[in-house]
C-alpha cells in the first residue's frame, strides 16, 4: 500500500460497492472494478478501466501540461495579461440564474438544465454525472443518464470522490458515442488527455469548479460539528457573502459566518493531499464552467469556446444574466490565508481569530471583503499558494512537475517564489 493510499484509508476513504443496475431508460451504474494503488489519487475512475496504466499520462497530479491542453481544447492558451491568468481561457463571462429555479438544485439548476436540454434535443445519447447514493444522499455515485427527467435526481451537491470516468468504457459498450460529461477539474483533466483516443463521436464537457473536497465520512463529521442534528441537514453551501448556508428537512434555513466554522479543530487529514494541491480550481479545460465564485449570490458562467457557447444557447432563453462585477481588495485576505497555510504546512496550529472579536469581523467581511470577480481571484490565489506550500512539505520533488508556469505568475504579489529546482520546468518551457 502506497503512502497516498494509506492516507486515503486514514481519512476514511475505503471504496465500498456502488449500486449496480441493468441499463434502463433513466440511468445506469454498471459494476465497477476496484481502484488501483495510485499516489495523489482522487479516484477519477481511469484506474478502474481496462487500461489503468493510462493514469501515468492522464492524471492531473503527475505531470500536467495545461498550456498544451488549453491550446488543443480551446484553440489557444490563456492570456496572462487579463483575468484569463486566473480563470483560464474564456470567450464570455456572466453572472446568471435560471428564471425559474429548479427545486433541489445547489443554486438555480443551470448545470443540470443544460444537460436536460442536450437529452431533450437528442444532441447527446447520455449524460455522465453523479447521483446520490440510495443509502447516503451526500455520497456521489457515477451514473449514465439517458432520460432528461432522471437528471432531477442528480441536482445538488455531493461530497466525496466518485470514479466518474470508469463509466466511459461502459458508455461506449452501450453504443453511447455522443456523450455529455458533468465533472470536476481532476476528472476533466484526465478526460481531455484521453479524449483523442476514446472514440466518442461527440463530447460535451460541463465543468464544475472544485476545491477542498473530502471523503463522505469526513463530511458527515463536519456536519456533526455544525448542528446537533446533522442527519436533518439536506443542503450546505459556502456562499460568496462569507456565510455558510444550511437547509434542513423541515424547510428551515440557517447561516453561519465563515469565521464561526470549526475549521481549526478538524484533523490535518480532513482534506486529502490531492485536494490541497489542486491547481485548477476553475476547471479551465471544460467547454463551459458553471460555478458560484464570481456570481455574487447567483451562478458564475465562463463560456470557454464555441462548444461552450452552443451549450449556453441551449438554455439562454431561460436565464437572466448580466456581466459580473468586482468590488473590494483581496490582497490582505490572501496574505492572511498564506500565513495560516504556512503554519499548517509546517505542522503548527492554525491561528484563529479571538472569540470576542469574531462577531465584529464576521459583520465586517461581507462589507469590506472582496466581492464578485475579486472574490474569485482571491480564491484562485489562495488555492495556488496552498498547492505550492503543501507540495513543498509533502512531495517536494513533485513541485516542478505539478505547478504550471502560470501559477508562479499568479503568486508574484506574494512571498512565494520558485526556487531553482522548482523553476526548472519554467526554464524548459
TORDREN-478514 format. One record per residue: residue in one letter; x, y, z of N, C-alpha, C in turn. Coordinates in steps of 0.05 Angstrom, whole numbers, padded with zeros to 5 digits, always signed. Layout:
aXYZXYZXYZ
...
This chain:
x+00017-00024+00000+00000+00000+00000+00018+00025+00000
x+00013+00043-00019+00030+00067-00021+00022+00087+00002
x+00039+00107+00005+00034+00127+00026+00008+00141+00020
x+00003+00147-00006-00022+00161-00013-00047+00144-00007
x-00045+00118-00013-00068+00101-00007-00072+00099+00023
x-00050+00097+00038-00052+00096+00067-00066+00121+00077
x-00059+00145+00065-00071+00170+00074-00101+00169+00069
x-00109+00158+00046-00138+00157+00040-00152+00139+00059
x-00139+00116+00067-00152+00099+00086-00153+00112+00114
x-00132+00128+00120-00132+00142+00146-00155+00161+00149
x-00164+00174+00126-00185+00193+00128-00212+00181+00121
x-00214+00155+00120-00239+00142+00117-00247+00136+00088
x-00228+00138+00069-00235+00132+00041-00229+00102+00036
x-00250+00086+00039-00247+00058+00032-00269+00052+00011
x-00261+00045-00013-00281+00042-00034-00300+00020-00028
x-00325+00027-00024-00346+00008-00018-00361+00002-00044
x-00376-00020-00045-00390-00026-00070-00410-00004-00078
x-00411+00002-00104-00430+00021-00114-00455+00006-00123
x-00478+00018-00122-00503+00005-00132-00499-00003-00161
x-00508-00025-00169-00506-00034-00197-00534-00041-00207
x-00540-00033-00231-00566-00038-00242-00563-00045-00271
x-00584-00056-00283-00584-00060-00312-00591-00034-00325
x-00582-00031-00351-00589-00006-00365-00619-00002-00367
x-00628+00023-00361-00656+00030-00363-00659+00055-00380
x-00683+00064-00383-00688+00089-00398-00680+00113-00381
x-00674+00109-00356-00669+00132-00338-00639+00135-00333
x-00627+00117-00317-00598+00119-00311-00587+00091-00305
x-00561+00090-00305-00548+00064-00303-00520+00067-00290
x-00515+00050-00271-00488+00048-00259-00479+00019-00262
x-00461+00013-00279-00452-00015-00282-00433-00023-00259
x-00427-00048-00256-00407-00056-00236-00380-00043-00242
x-00367-00035-00221-00341-00022-00225-00318-00038-00214
x-00296-00038-00227-00272-00051-00217-00261-00036-00193
x-00244-00049-00178-00232-00036-00155-00211-00016-00165
x-00205+00005-00150-00185+00025-00159-00157+00013-00155
x-00139+00022-00173-00111+00014-00170-00097+00032-00149
x-00075+00022-00139-00060+00036-00118-00044+00059-00132
x-00053+00084-00127-00040+00107-00140-00033+00128-00120
x-00012+00144-00127-00004+00166-00110-00020+00191-00116
x-00027+00206-00097-00042+00231-00100-00067+00226-00117
x-00083+00207-00110-00105+00198-00127-00132+00208-00116
x-00149+00219-00134-00176+00226-00127-00196+00207-00139
x-00187+00184-00148-00204+00163-00159-00222+00174-00181
x-00211+00186-00201-00227+00197-00224-00240+00174-00239
x-00229+00150-00236-00241+00127-00249-00224+00114-00270
x-00203+00127-00279-00186+00116-00301-00172+00091-00291
x-00164+00090-00265-00150+00066-00255-00168+00042-00254
x-00194+00046-00256-00213+00024-00256-00220+00014-00284
x-00208+00025-00304-00215+00018-00332-00197-00005-00341
x-00202-00014-00366-00187-00036-00377-00157-00030-00381
x-00150-00005-00382-00122+00003-00385-00115+00024-00364
x-00111+00014-00339-00105+00033-00317-00078+00046-00319
x-00060+00036-00336-00034+00048-00339-00036+00077-00351
x-00059+00083-00363-00063+00110-00374-00062+00132-00352
x-00065+00124-00327-00064+00144-00305-00038+00159-00306
x-00016+00146-00314+00010+00159-00313+00012+00183-00331
x-00003+00183-00353-00002+00207-00371-00028+00224-00369
x-00049+00213-00358-00074+00228-00357-00078+00244-00331
x-00065+00236-00310-00071+00247-00284-00062+00275-00280
x-00079+00291-00269-00072+00319-00263-00050+00321-00243
x-00046+00301-00226-00026+00302-00204+00000+00288-00211
x+00005+00283-00237+00030+00271-00245+00047+00292-00259
x+00040+00299-00284+00056+00320-00298+00037+00334-00317
x+00020+00352-00307+00001+00365-00325+00014+00385-00343
x+00002+00388-00367+00012+00409-00386-00013+00425-00394
x-00020+00444-00378-00044+00459-00383-00043+00476-00408
x-00019+00487-00414-00016+00503-00438-00023+00487-00463
x-00012+00463-00465-00017+00447-00489-00046+00438-00490
x-00058+00430-00467-00086+00422-00467-00105+00445-00473
x-00099+00468-00462-00116+00491-00468-00115+00498-00498
x-00092+00495-00510-00089+00502-00538-00105+00481-00555
x-00104+00456-00547-00119+00436-00563-00149+00439-00558
x-00158+00443-00534-00187+00444-00528-00199+00470-00537
x-00185+00493-00532-00197+00519-00537-00185+00533-00561
x-00165+00522-00573-00152+00535-00596-00131+00555-00589
x-00126+00560-00563-00106+00579-00555-00100+00575-00526
x-00078+00587-00517-00071+00587-00488-00084+00610-00475
x-00084+00610-00448-00095+00633-00433-00079+00658-00437
x-00091+00681-00436-00078+00707-00438-00069+00715-00410
x-00042+00717-00405-00033+00723-00378-00036+00752-00371
x-00046+00769-00389-00048+00797-00384-00075+00806-00373
x-00095+00787-00371-00121+00794-00361-00131+00772-00343
x-00157+00771-00338-00168+00752-00319-00165+00723-00328
x-00157+00718-00353-00152+00691-00361-00129+00679-00346
x-00111+00696-00336-00089+00686-00319-00101+00671-00295
x-00122+00681-00284-00134+00668-00260-00154+00646-00267
x-00170+00651-00288-00193+00634-00293-00191+00616-00317
x-00169+00619-00333-00167+00602-00357-00180+00615-00381
x-00176+00604-00405-00188+00616-00429-00219+00618-00427
x-00229+00640-00437-00258+00643-00439-00265+00663-00461
x-00289+00661-00472-00298+00680-00492-00319+00698-00482
x-00333+00689-00460-00353+00706-00447-00356+00697-00418
x-00364+00716-00402-00368+00711-00373-00393+00725-00364
x-00409+00711-00348-00434+00722-00339-00440+00716-00309
x-00456+00733-00297-00470+00726-00273-00498+00719-00281
x-00507+00695-00273-00532+00686-00285-00548+00669-00265
x-00574+00665-00271-00592+00648-00256-00615+00640-00273
x-00625+00616-00269-00649+00607-00283-00673+00624-00273
x-00689+00634-00291-00712+00650-00284-00730+00634-00265
x-00734+00608-00272-00750+00591-00255-00731+00571-00242
x-00724+00576-00217-00705+00560-00202-00715+00531-00199
x-00697+00512-00203-00705+00484-00201-00703+00474-00173
x-00724+00461-00162-00723+00450-00135-00701+00429-00132
x-00686+00431-00110-00665+00412-00105-00638+00419-00116
x-00637+00441-00132-00612+00449-00144-00594+00462-00122
x-00568+00461-00127-00550+00474-00108-00552+00504-00109
x-00555+00515-00134-00560+00543-00137-00587+00546-00151
x-00588+00550-00177-00614+00552-00190-00619+00529-00209
x-00598+00514-00216-00601+00490-00232-00591+00492-00261
x-00574+00511-00267-00564+00516-00294-00550+00491-00305
x-00533+00479-00288-00517+00456-00298-00534+00433-00307
x-00553+00425-00290-00570+00402-00298-00590+00410-00320
x-00597+00436-00321-00616+00444-00342-00602+00442-00369
x-00577+00450-00371-00562+00447-00396-00562+00417-00404
x-00556+00400-00385-00555+00371-00391-00583+00361-00400
x-00604+00370-00386-00631+00362-00394-00637+00370-00423
x-00629+00394-00431-00634+00404-00458-00619+00387-00478
x-00595+00379-00472-00579+00362-00490-00594+00335-00495
x-00606+00324-00475-00621+00299-00478-00648+00304-00492
x-00661+00326-00484-00687+00332-00496-00685+00337-00526
x-00664+00349-00535-00660+00355-00563-00645+00332-00578
x-00639+00311-00563-00624+00288-00574-00597+00296-00585
x-00586+00317-00574-00559+00324-00582-00538+00304-00572
x-00544+00291-00550-00526+00270-00539-00543+00245-00533
x-00529+00223-00531-00542+00198-00524-00546+00194-00494
x-00527+00205-00479-00527+00201-00450-00511+00223-00437
x-00516+00227-00411-00502+00246-00394-00488+00230-00373
x-00462+00235-00370-00446+00222-00349-00443+00242-00326
x-00454+00235-00303-00453+00253-00280-00455+00236-00254
x-00461+00249-00232-00464+00234-00207-00492+00239-00195
x-00501+00218-00181-00526+00219-00167-00521+00212-00138
x-00540+00217-00120-00536+00209-00092-00538+00179-00088
x-00521+00168-00070-00523+00141-00062-00550+00136-00049
x-00564+00115-00055-00591+00110-00042-00589+00108-00012
x-00566+00100-00001-00563+00097+00028-00551+00122+00041
x-00540+00141+00025-00527+00164+00036-00529+00186+00015
x-00547+00205+00019-00551+00226-00001-00528+00244-00006
x-00508+00244+00012-00484+00261+00008-00463+00247-00008
x-00465+00221-00011-00444+00206-00025-00449+00205-00055
x-00430+00212-00072-00434+00212-00101-00431+00184-00113
x-00449+00178-00131-00447+00153-00147-00447+00160-00176
x-00428+00151-00192-00428+00158-00221-00451+00144-00235
x-00464+00158-00253-00487+00147-00268-00486+00156-00297
x-00496+00139-00314-00502+00147-00342-00532+00152-00344
x-00540+00176-00352-00568+00184-00352-00576+00187-00381
x-00599+00175-00389-00609+00177-00416-00637+00190-00416
x-00649+00193-00393-00676+00205-00392-00673+00233-00379
x-00682+00254-00393-00679+00281-00381-00691+00283-00354
x-00714+00270-00349-00727+00272-00323-00710+00261-00301
x-00694+00241-00307-00678+00228-00286-00656+00247-00276
x-00649+00268-00290-00629+00287-00281-00638+00302-00257
x-00664+00302-00251-00673+00315-00226-00660+00303-00202
x-00656+00277-00203-00643+00263-00181-00614+00271-00177
x-00602+00283-00197-00573+00290-00196-00569+00318-00187
x-00590+00333-00182-00586+00361-00173-00574+00362-00145
x-00561+00383-00139-00550+00387-00112-00521+00379-00110
x-00510+00383-00086-00481+00377-00081-00478+00350-00069
x-00457+00336-00078-00447+00312-00065-00419+00317-00054
x-00411+00303-00034-00384+00307-00023-00370+00280-00022
x-00347+00279-00035-00332+00254-00035-00321+00248-00063
x-00304+00229-00065-00293+00221-00091-00313+00203-00106
x-00314+00206-00132-00332+00189-00149-00316+00181-00174
x-00313+00155-00179-00298+00146-00202-00314+00149-00228
x-00319+00174-00235-00337+00181-00257-00327+00168-00284
x-00301+00171-00289-00291+00163-00315-00289+00133-00319
x-00294+00118-00298-00296+00089-00301-00320+00081-00319
x-00339+00100-00323-00362+00094-00339-00359+00101-00369
x-00335+00111-00377-00331+00117-00405-00332+00092-00422
x-00319+00071-00414-00319+00046-00430-00346+00034-00431
x-00361+00032-00408-00388+00021-00409-00406+00038-00427
x-00402+00065-00428-00418+00082-00445-00414+00074-00474
x-00389+00071-00482-00384+00063-00510-00395+00035-00516
x-00392+00017-00496-00402-00010-00500-00433-00010-00504
x-00447+00009-00493-00476+00011-00497-00483+00026-00522
x-00463+00035-00537-00468+00050-00561-00472+00079-00558
x-00465+00090-00534-00468+00118-00529-00443+00133-00539
x-00443+00141-00564-00420+00153-00576-00421+00184-00575
x-00444+00195-00567-00447+00223-00563-00453+00228-00534
x-00434+00239-00520-00435+00240-00491-00431+00268-00480
x-00447+00275-00460-00442+00299-00444-00431+00291-00417
x-00412+00305-00407-00399+00298-00381-00400+00322-00363
x-00411+00318-00339-00410+00339-00318-00389+00330-00298
x-00368+00346-00295-00346+00335-00279-00330+00358-00266
x-00314+00350-00246-00296+00368-00231-00269+00368-00245
x-00251+00386-00237-00226+00390-00253-00209+00365-00256
x-00204+00350-00235-00186+00327-00238-00198+00306-00257
x-00224+00304-00258-00237+00286-00277-00235+00297-00306
x-00239+00323-00309-00238+00336-00335-00210+00334-00346
x-00189+00338-00330-00162+00337-00340-00156+00310-00352
x-00162+00288-00338-00158+00261-00348-00174+00256-00373
x-00199+00266-00373-00216+00263-00397-00204+00276-00421
x-00194+00301-00418-00183+00315-00440-00157+00302-00451
x-00141+00292-00433-00116+00279-00443-00123+00255-00460
x-00144+00239-00452-00151+00215-00466-00171+00219-00488
x-00183+00242-00490-00204+00247-00509-00198+00239-00538
x-00174+00245-00548-00168+00238-00576-00169+00208-00582
x-00165+00191-00562-00165+00162-00566-00190+00148-00557
x-00209+00162-00545-00233+00149-00534-00253+00141-00555
x-00254+00155-00577-00272+00147-00599-00300+00157-00597
x-00305+00177-00581-00332+00189-00580-00337+00206-00604
x-00361+00204-00615-00369+00220-00638-00373+00249-00630
x-00383+00253-00605-00387+00280-00595-00383+00279-00565
x-00369+00299-00555-00363+00301-00526-00367+00330-00517
x-00386+00334-00499-00392+00360-00488-00384+00359-00458
x-00368+00379-00450-00358+00379-00423-00367+00403-00407
x-00384+00398-00387-00394+00419-00369-00378+00417-00343
x-00363+00438-00337-00344+00437-00315-00356+00450-00290
x-00350+00438-00267-00357+00449-00241-00332+00457-00227
x-00329+00482-00217-00305+00488-00201-00305+00471-00176
x-00281+00464-00167-00279+00446-00144-00255+00453-00128
x-00258+00452-00102-00236+00458-00083-00243+00445-00057
x-00222+00435-00044-00225+00425-00016-00246+00403-00013
x-00246+00385-00032-00263+00361-00029-00252+00344-00006
x-00269+00327+00005-00261+00309+00026-00277+00283+00023
x-00272+00265+00041-00287+00240+00039-00315+00244+00050
x-00333+00228+00042-00361+00230+00052-00362+00226+00082
x-00345+00207+00092-00345+00202+00121-00336+00226+00136
x-00315+00240+00127-00306+00264+00140-00326+00286+00138
x-00340+00287+00115-00361+00308+00113-00383+00305+00133
x-00391+00280+00138-00411+00275+00159-00401+00284+00186
x-00375+00281+00192-00364+00291+00217-00366+00321+00218
x-00359+00334+00196-00361+00363+00194-00390+00373+00200
x-00409+00360+00188-00437+00367+00193-00444+00364+00222
x-00433+00344+00235-00439+00340+00264-00428+00362+00281
x-00408+00377+00271-00397+00399+00286-00413+00425+00282
x-00429+00425+00261-00445+00449+00255-00472+00449+00268
x-00483+00425+00273-00511+00424+00283-00514+00399+00300
x-00530+00400+00321-00534+00376+00338-00551+00355+00323
x-00563+00361+00301-00579+00342+00286-00569+00341+00257
x-00545+00332+00252-00534+00332+00225-00549+00316+00205
x-00563+00295+00215-00578+00278+00197-00602+00293+00184
x-00608+00317+00194-00631+00332+00183-00621+00353+00164
x-00595+00356+00160-00584+00375+00141-00586+00364+00113
x-00599+00379+00095-00602+00370+00067-00586+00386+00047
x-00574+00408+00057-00561+00427+00038-00539+00442+00053
x-00516+00445+00040-00495+00462+00051-00482+00477+00028
x-00477+00502+00032-00463+00518+00011-00446+00539+00023
x-00421+00541+00015-00403+00563+00022-00410+00586+00003
x-00422+00607+00013-00432+00628-00004-00411+00650-00007
x-00414+00666-00028-00395+00687-00034-00398+00711-00015
x-00418+00710+00003-00421+00732+00023-00409+00724+00050
x-00391+00705+00049-00376+00696+00073-00394+00682+00094
x-00415+00670+00084-00433+00655+00101-00435+00626+00090
x-00439+00607+00108-00446+00580+00100-00476+00577+00105
x-00490+00568+00085-00519+00565+00087-00526+00535+00091
x-00542+00529+00111-00552+00503+00116-00582+00502+00112
x-00592+00480+00101-00621+00476+00099-00627+00449+00112
x-00652+00447+00122-00660+00424+00138-00685+00411+00127
x-00689+00386+00136-00712+00371+00126-00738+00384+00131
x-00740+00401+00152-00765+00414+00158-00769+00440+00144
x-00751+00447+00125-00753+00471+00110-00739+00495+00122
x-00728+00493+00146-00714+00515+00158-00687+00520+00145
x-00677+00544+00147-00651+00552+00137-00635+00565+00159
x-00609+00562+00158-00591+00574+00178-00565+00582+00164
x-00554+00605+00172-00528+00613+00161-00508+00615+00184
x-00483+00609+00177-00461+00610+00196-00438+00626+00183
x-00429+00647+00195-00406+00662+00184-00381+00644+00182
x-00366+00649+00161-00341+00632+00157-00325+00631+00183
x-00322+00654+00196-00305+00655+00220-00315+00638+00243
x-00341+00631+00242-00352+00615+00264-00350+00585+00258
x-00339+00578+00235-00336+00549+00228-00314+00536+00244
x-00317+00511+00252-00296+00498+00268-00273+00487+00252
x-00263+00502+00232-00243+00491+00214-00217+00485+00228
x-00210+00501+00249-00184+00497+00262-00184+00472+00279
x-00208+00460+00284-00209+00436+00301-00209+00411+00284
x-00210+00414+00258-00211+00390+00241-00183+00376+00239
x-00184+00351+00234-00159+00335+00231-00142+00346+00208
x-00115+00345+00210-00098+00354+00188-00104+00338+00162
x-00115+00314+00165-00121+00298+00141-00150+00301+00132
x-00164+00321+00143-00192+00324+00135-00194+00328+00105
x-00177+00346+00094-00176+00349+00065-00152+00333+00055
x-00156+00312+00039-00134+00296+00029-00114+00313+00013
x-00089+00304+00012-00068+00319-00001-00074+00326-00030
x-00086+00308-00047-00091+00316-00074-00109+00341-00076
x-00128+00343-00058-00146+00366-00059-00133+00392-00049
x-00112+00389-00032-00097+00412-00023-00076+00420-00043
x-00072+00405-00064-00052+00411-00084-00064+00413-00112
x-00090+00419-00114-00103+00422-00140-00098+00449-00151
x-00089+00451-00176-00082+00477-00188-00102+00487-00208
x-00126+00474-00209-00145+00482-00229-00173+00486-00217
x-00175+00504-00198-00200+00509-00184-00223+00515-00204
x-00217+00530-00225-00239+00539-00243-00245+00521-00266
x-00233+00497-00267-00240+00477-00287-00235+00488-00315
x-00211+00496-00320-00204+00512-00344-00206+00496-00370
x-00208+00469-00369-00209+00452-00393-00237+00444-00401
x-00257+00454-00386-00285+00448-00394-00293+00466-00418
x-00315+00459-00431-00326+00476-00452-00340+00500-00439
x-00353+00495-00417-00366+00516-00402-00363+00510-00372
x-00356+00529-00356-00354+00526-00327-00378+00539-00314
x-00392+00524-00297-00415+00535-00282-00409+00533-00253
x-00404+00556-00240-00397+00557-00212-00411+00578-00197
x-00397+00589-00176-00411+00609-00160-00392+00632-00153
x-00365+00628-00153-00347+00647-00140-00350+00676-00149
x-00354+00680-00175-00357+00708-00184-00386+00716-00188
x-00405+00701-00176-00433+00706-00182-00448+00724-00163
x-00436+00730-00140-00449+00748-00120-00477+00739-00113
x-00480+00714-00106-00506+00704-00099-00521+00690-00121
x-00511+00692-00146-00522+00677-00168-00500+00659-00179
x-00504+00648-00202-00484+00630-00213-00465+00645-00231
x-00441+00634-00235-00419+00647-00250-00413+00629-00273
x-00417+00639-00298-00413+00624-00322-00388+00633-00337
x-00371+00615-00344-00348+00620-00361-00351+00604-00387
x-00358+00617-00408-00360+00604-00434-00332+00604-00446
x-00322+00580-00451-00293+00578-00458-00287+00574-00488
x-00306+00566-00503-00301+00561-00532-00328+00560-00546
x-00328+00554-00572-00352+00553-00588-00372+00532-00578
x-00361+00509-00569-00378+00488-00559-00392+00498-00533
x-00377+00513-00517-00389+00524-00492-00411+00544-00499
x-00407+00560-00520-00428+00579-00528-00453+00564-00537
x-00449+00542-00551-00473+00526-00560-00487+00514-00536
x-00472+00506-00516-00484+00495-00491-00501+00516-00477
x-00490+00541-00476-00505+00562-00463-00530+00569-00479
x-00529+00567-00505-00552+00574-00521-00575+00554-00516
x-00568+00530-00506-00589+00511-00500-00609+00522-00480
x-00600+00539-00462-00617+00549-00440-00618+00580-00440
x-00607+00593-00460-00604+00622-00459-00631+00636-00454
x-00652+00626-00466-00678+00639-00463-00691+00635-00436
x-00679+00617-00420-00689+00611-00393-00673+00625-00371
x-00654+00642-00379-00636+00654-00360-00641+00684-00357
x-00634+00695-00334-00628+00723-00331-00598+00725-00327
x-00585+00742-00342-00556+00743-00339-00546+00771-00344
x-00523+00777-00333-00510+00803-00336-00480+00799-00332
x-00466+00821-00338-00437+00820-00335-00430+00818-00305
x-00411+00802-00297-00403+00801-00269-00390+00827-00260
x-00391+00832-00235-00380+00857-00223-00357+00849-00205
x-00342+00869-00196-00319+00865-00178-00318+00888-00159
x-00311+00881-00133-00310+00901-00113-00291+00893-00090
x-00278+00912-00078-00261+00906-00055-00233+00900-00063
x-00216+00894-00043-00188+00887-00047-00182+00860-00034
x-00168+00843-00049-00164+00816-00040-00138+00811-00026
x-00118+00828-00029-00090+00821-00022-00087+00816+00008
x-00100+00832+00025-00097+00828+00054-00108+00801+00062
x-00131+00793+00052-00143+00767+00058-00125+00745+00048
x-00114+00747+00024-00097+00726+00013-00072+00723+00030
x-00060+00746+00038-00035+00744+00054-00041+00730+00081
x-00064+00737+00093-00071+00723+00118-00074+00693+00114
x-00087+00686+00092-00091+00657+00086-00063+00644+00082
x-00045+00657+00068-00019+00645+00063-00004+00641+00089
x-00005+00660+00107+00008+00657+00133-00003+00633+00149
x-00029+00630+00149-00041+00607+00163-00033+00581+00149
x-00033+00581+00123-00026+00556+00108+00003+00549+00113
x+00021+00569+00114+00049+00563+00120+00052+00550+00147
x+00036+00559+00167+00037+00546+00193+00027+00517+00192
x+00004+00514+00178-00007+00487+00176+00011+00468+00161
x+00024+00477+00140+00042+00460+00124+00067+00454+00140
x+00073+00471+00160+00097+00466+00176+00090+00451+00202
x+00065+00442+00204+00057+00426+00228+00050+00443+00252
x+00047+00469+00248+00040+00487+00271+00009+00490+00272
x-00002+00496+00295-00030+00501+00297-00039+00526+00283
x-00063+00526+00272-00073+00550+00258-00078+00572+00278
x-00073+00596+00269-00081+00620+00285-00110+00625+00280
x-00126+00626+00301-00154+00631+00299-00161+00659+00310
x-00181+00671+00299-00190+00698+00309-00201+00695+00337
x-00192+00712+00356-00203+00711+00383-00233+00711+00383
x-00245+00695+00400-00275+00692+00400-00289+00719+00404
x-00277+00737+00421-00292+00761+00427-00294+00780+00403
x-00276+00777+00384-00277+00795+00361-00289+00783+00336
x-00295+00757+00337-00306+00743+00314-00332+00755+00304
x-00351+00762+00322-00376+00774+00311-00372+00799+00296
x-00353+00816+00305-00347+00841+00292-00335+00836+00264
x-00315+00818+00263-00301+00812+00238-00321+00799+00218
x-00338+00781+00229-00358+00768+00212-00378+00788+00200
x-00383+00809+00215-00401+00831+00206-00387+00848+00185
x-00360+00852+00189-00345+00869+00170-00339+00855+00144
x-00333+00829+00144-00323+00816+00120-00342+00819+00096
x-00368+00815+00098-00385+00819+00075-00386+00848+00065
x-00378+00867+00082-00380+00895+00075-00354+00905+00063
x-00331+00895+00072-00306+00906+00062-00289+00885+00048
x-00297+00860+00049-00281+00839+00036-00285+00839+00005
x-00268+00825-00009-00271+00823-00038-00297+00810-00046
x-00309+00820-00068-00335+00810-00077-00334+00806-00108
x-00351+00789-00117-00352+00784-00146-00326+00772-00157
x-00317+00784-00179-00292+00774-00191-00268+00776-00173
x-00268+00797-00156-00245+00800-00137-00245+00777-00117
x-00269+00768-00109-00271+00745-00091-00260+00720-00106
x-00268+00717-00131-00258+00694-00147-00228+00694-00150
x-00217+00718-00156-00187+00720-00158-00174+00712-00132
x-00186+00721-00110-00174+00715-00083-00174+00685-00079
x-00195+00671-00085-00196+00642-00081-00176+00628-00099
x-00173+00637-00124-00153+00625-00141-00125+00629-00130
x-00119+00653-00121-00092+00658-00109-00088+00641-00084
x-00109+00638-00067-00106+00622-00043-00100+00593-00051
x-00115+00582-00071-00110+00554-00079-00082+00551-00091
x-00073+00571-00106-00046+00569-00117-00025+00568-00095
x-00028+00585-00075-00009+00585-00052-00011+00559-00037
x-00035+00550-00032-00039+00525-00017-00025+00501-00031
x-00028+00500-00057-00016+00478-00073+00014+00478-00070
x+00026+00501-00073+00056+00502-00071+00065+00495-00043
x+00052+00506-00023+00062+00502+00005+00059+00473+00014
x+00036+00461+00007+00032+00433+00015+00049+00414-00001
x+00054+00419-00026+00072+00402-00042+00101+00405-00031
x+00109+00428-00024+00136+00432-00013+00140+00415+00013
x+00118+00413+00028+00120+00398+00053+00120+00368+00048
x+00100+00359+00032+00095+00331+00029+00107+00317+00005
x+00110+00331-00017+00121+00319-00041+00139+00340-00055
x+00161+00348-00043+00178+00370-00054+00188+00363-00082
x+00193+00338-00088+00203+00331-00115+00181+00333-00136
x+00156+00338-00129+00135+00340-00148+00128+00369-00156
x+00140+00388-00142+00132+00416-00146+00137+00424-00175
x+00161+00418-00186+00168+00427-00213+00150+00414-00234
x+00140+00390-00228+00123+00376-00247+00094+00385-00246
x+00084+00390-00221+00056+00394-00217+00047+00424-00218
x+00065+00442-00213+00058+00471-00213+00063+00483-00240
x+00042+00490-00255+00045+00501-00281+00056+00530-00280
x+00070+00539-00301+00082+00565-00300+00063+00588-00293
x+00038+00587-00302+00020+00610-00297+00015+00613-00267
x+00017+00591-00251+00013+00594-00222+00034+00611-00209
x+00059+00608-00218+00080+00625-00207+00075+00655-00214
x+00063+00660-00237+00056+00688-00244+00034+00698-00225
x+00014+00681-00220-00007+00688-00201+00004+00695-00174
x+00025+00681-00165+00035+00685-00138+00056+00707-00136
x+00062+00721-00157+00083+00742-00156+00078+00763-00135
x+00053+00772-00129+00049+00792-00109+00055+00783-00080
x+00060+00757-00077+00062+00746-00050+00090+00733-00046
x+00098+00729-00021+00125+00718-00016+00127+00688-00020
x+00120+00679-00044+00123+00651-00052+00136+00651-00079
x+00161+00646-00080+00175+00645-00106+00187+00617-00111
x+00189+00611-00136+00201+00585-00143+00231+00585-00138
x+00241+00565-00124+00270+00562-00122+00281+00549-00147
x+00307+00548-00150+00319+00538-00175+00308+00510-00184
x+00305+00492-00165+00296+00465-00173+00266+00466-00181
x+00251+00483-00169+00222+00486-00176+00218+00501-00202
x+00236+00518-00208+00233+00535-00233+00245+00521-00257
x+00254+00497-00255+00266+00483-00277+00245+00480-00300
x+00221+00473-00292+00200+00470-00312+00195+00496-00327
x+00196+00518-00312+00191+00544-00325+00213+00550-00346
x+00238+00543-00338+00261+00548-00356+00258+00531-00381
x+00250+00506-00378+00247+00488-00401+00224+00497-00419
x+00203+00508-00407+00181+00518-00423+00188+00544-00438
